[in-house]
Amino acid sequence: MNSADASTARRRATFRQLHAQGCFVLPNPWDIGSARYLQRQGFLALATTSAGCAWSEGRPDGAVSLQATLDHLRLMVAATDLPVNADFGDGFGATPQDVAEAVTAALDTGIAALSIEDASGLADAPLRPLEEAVQRLRAARAAIDRAAADVLLVGRAENFFVGVPDLEDTLQRLRAYAAAGADVLYAPGITTAEQIQAVVAAAGGKPVNLLVGAPTSLTLQDIAAMGVRRVSLGGALARAAWGGLMRATDPIQQEGRFDGLQAAASGAALNALFR
């Protein structure tokens, strides 16, 4: 085993161990600098954000190609020594076979996990039919089992994220994804203790990922006490960075004032951080 293969195996084993007990935060950097900063802050693993990646390229979320996503994953994996969980959209394929081929290509980037979501992208039917979503997840599972069995598969039920906040359907989907081979279950958009507890119960002991993309009264300790294994931030950190840019530039453009630069990080501090 060469050093690159050994590093990949180590990161994947570390990531699996993180899911064995307790609760950890899985922040979502969008470029090399933010990834390295988060590692230096002491986080134990990272996850990519399709939205943050898209915005950094001047595109809306969902408009980044498979090849560009693979290139981004390679950059992020190479940026730090931490395990990287890939936000892999719907699997980049019209058919389950296409999903399997895309997942196989993603595994070659060195990621420790990847997620497959069930959103359709269609306004009038934003969720894929359950059986179709299950077939796509099974295809991803088979691809992982063939090429990199130590990679975790995350099954995502997008109900609350796409405007279909049906908790019972969410739970049904998550149970089906667990049966199809998902190692981790994820229902982005749930926010209440009742919803979170219901998802944890439906997971049947499998690790649950909770998205915290906005301020909440729940603390990490509260979330851990409900049985959640990991907390991701989605595009929130990228949105926070974009918010800083907007707050800095809007007063310049609208009023000719430079007050928005007061909160800017020190150039010397940033140079020292990356030196």
Secondary structure in CASP SS format (residue, H / E / C, confidence):
PFRMAT SS
TARGET T0000
AUTHOR 0000-0000-0000
METHOD secondary structure of the structure
MODEL  1
M C 1.00
N C 1.00
S H 1.00
A H 1.00
D H 1.00
A H 1.00
S H 1.00
T H 1.00
A H 1.00
R H 1.00
R H 1.00
R H 1.00
A H 1.00
T H 1.00
F H 1.00
R H 1.00
Q H 1.00
L H 1.00
H C 1.00
A C 1.00
Q C 1.00
G C 1.00
C C 1.00
F E 1.00
V E 1.00
L E 1.00
P C 1.00
N C 1.00
P C 1.00
W C 1.00
D C 1.00
I H 1.00
G H 1.00
S H 1.00
A H 1.00
R H 1.00
Y H 1.00
L H 1.00
Q H 1.00
R H 1.00
Q C 1.00
G C 1.00
F C 1.00
L C 1.00
A C 1.00
L E 1.00
A E 1.00
T C 1.00
T C 1.00
S H 1.00
A H 1.00
G H 1.00
C H 1.00
A H 1.00
W H 1.00
S H 1.00
E C 1.00
G C 1.00
R C 1.00
P C 1.00
D C 1.00
G C 1.00
A C 1.00
V C 1.00
S C 1.00
L H 1.00
Q H 1.00
A H 1.00
T H 1.00
L H 1.00
D H 1.00
H H 1.00
L H 1.00
R H 1.00
L H 1.00
M H 1.00
V H 1.00
A H 1.00
A H 1.00
T C 1.00
D C 1.00
L C 1.00
P C 1.00
V E 1.00
N E 1.00
A E 1.00
D E 1.00
F C 1.00
G C 1.00
D C 1.00
G C 1.00
F C 1.00
G C 1.00
A C 1.00
T C 1.00
P H 1.00
Q H 1.00
D H 1.00
V H 1.00
A H 1.00
E H 1.00
A H 1.00
V H 1.00
T H 1.00
A H 1.00
A H 1.00
L H 1.00
D C 1.00
T C 1.00
G C 1.00
I C 1.00
A C 1.00
A E 1.00
L E 1.00
S E 1.00
I E 1.00
E E 1.00
D C 1.00
A E 1.00
S C 1.00
G C 1.00
L C 1.00
A C 1.00
D C 1.00
A C 1.00
P C 1.00
L E 1.00
R C 1.00
P C 1.00
L H 1.00
E H 1.00
E H 1.00
A H 1.00
V H 1.00
Q H 1.00
R H 1.00
L H 1.00
R H 1.00
A H 1.00
A H 1.00
R H 1.00
A H 1.00
A H 1.00
I H 1.00
D H 1.00
R H 1.00
A H 1.00
A C 1.00
A C 1.00
D C 1.00
V C 1.00
L E 1.00
L E 1.00
V E 1.00
G E 1.00
R E 1.00
A C 1.00
E C 1.00
N H 1.00
F H 1.00
F H 1.00
V C 1.00
G C 1.00
V C 1.00
P C 1.00
D C 1.00
L H 1.00
E H 1.00
D H 1.00
T H 1.00
L H 1.00
Q H 1.00
R H 1.00
L H 1.00
R H 1.00
A H 1.00
Y H 1.00
A H 1.00
A H 1.00
A C 1.00
G C 1.00
A C 1.00
D C 1.00
V E 1.00
L E 1.00
Y E 1.00
A C 1.00
P C 1.00
G C 1.00
I C 1.00
T C 1.00
T C 1.00
A H 1.00
E H 1.00
Q H 1.00
I H 1.00
Q H 1.00
A H 1.00
V H 1.00
V H 1.00
A H 1.00
A H 1.00
A H 1.00
G C 1.00
G C 1.00
K C 1.00
P C 1.00
V E 1.00
N E 1.00
L E 1.00
L E 1.00
V C 1.00
G C 1.00
A C 1.00
P C 1.00
T C 1.00
S C 1.00
L C 1.00
T C 1.00
L H 1.00
Q H 1.00
D H 1.00
I H 1.00
A H 1.00
A H 1.00
M C 1.00
G C 1.00
V C 1.00
R C 1.00
R E 1.00
V E 1.00
S E 1.00
L C 1.00
G C 1.00
G C 1.00
A H 1.00
L H 1.00
A H 1.00
R H 1.00
A H 1.00
A H 1.00
W H 1.00
G H 1.00
G H 1.00
L H 1.00
M H 1.00
R H 1.00
A H 1.00
T H 1.00
D H 1.00
P H 1.00
I H 1.00
Q H 1.00
Q H 1.00
E H 1.00
G C 1.00
R C 1.00
F C 1.00
D H 1.00
G H 1.00
L H 1.00
Q H 1.00
A H 1.00
A C 1.00
A C 1.00
S C 1.00
G H 1.00
A H 1.00
A H 1.00
L H 1.00
N H 1.00
A H 1.00
L H 1.00
F H 1.00
R C 1.00
END
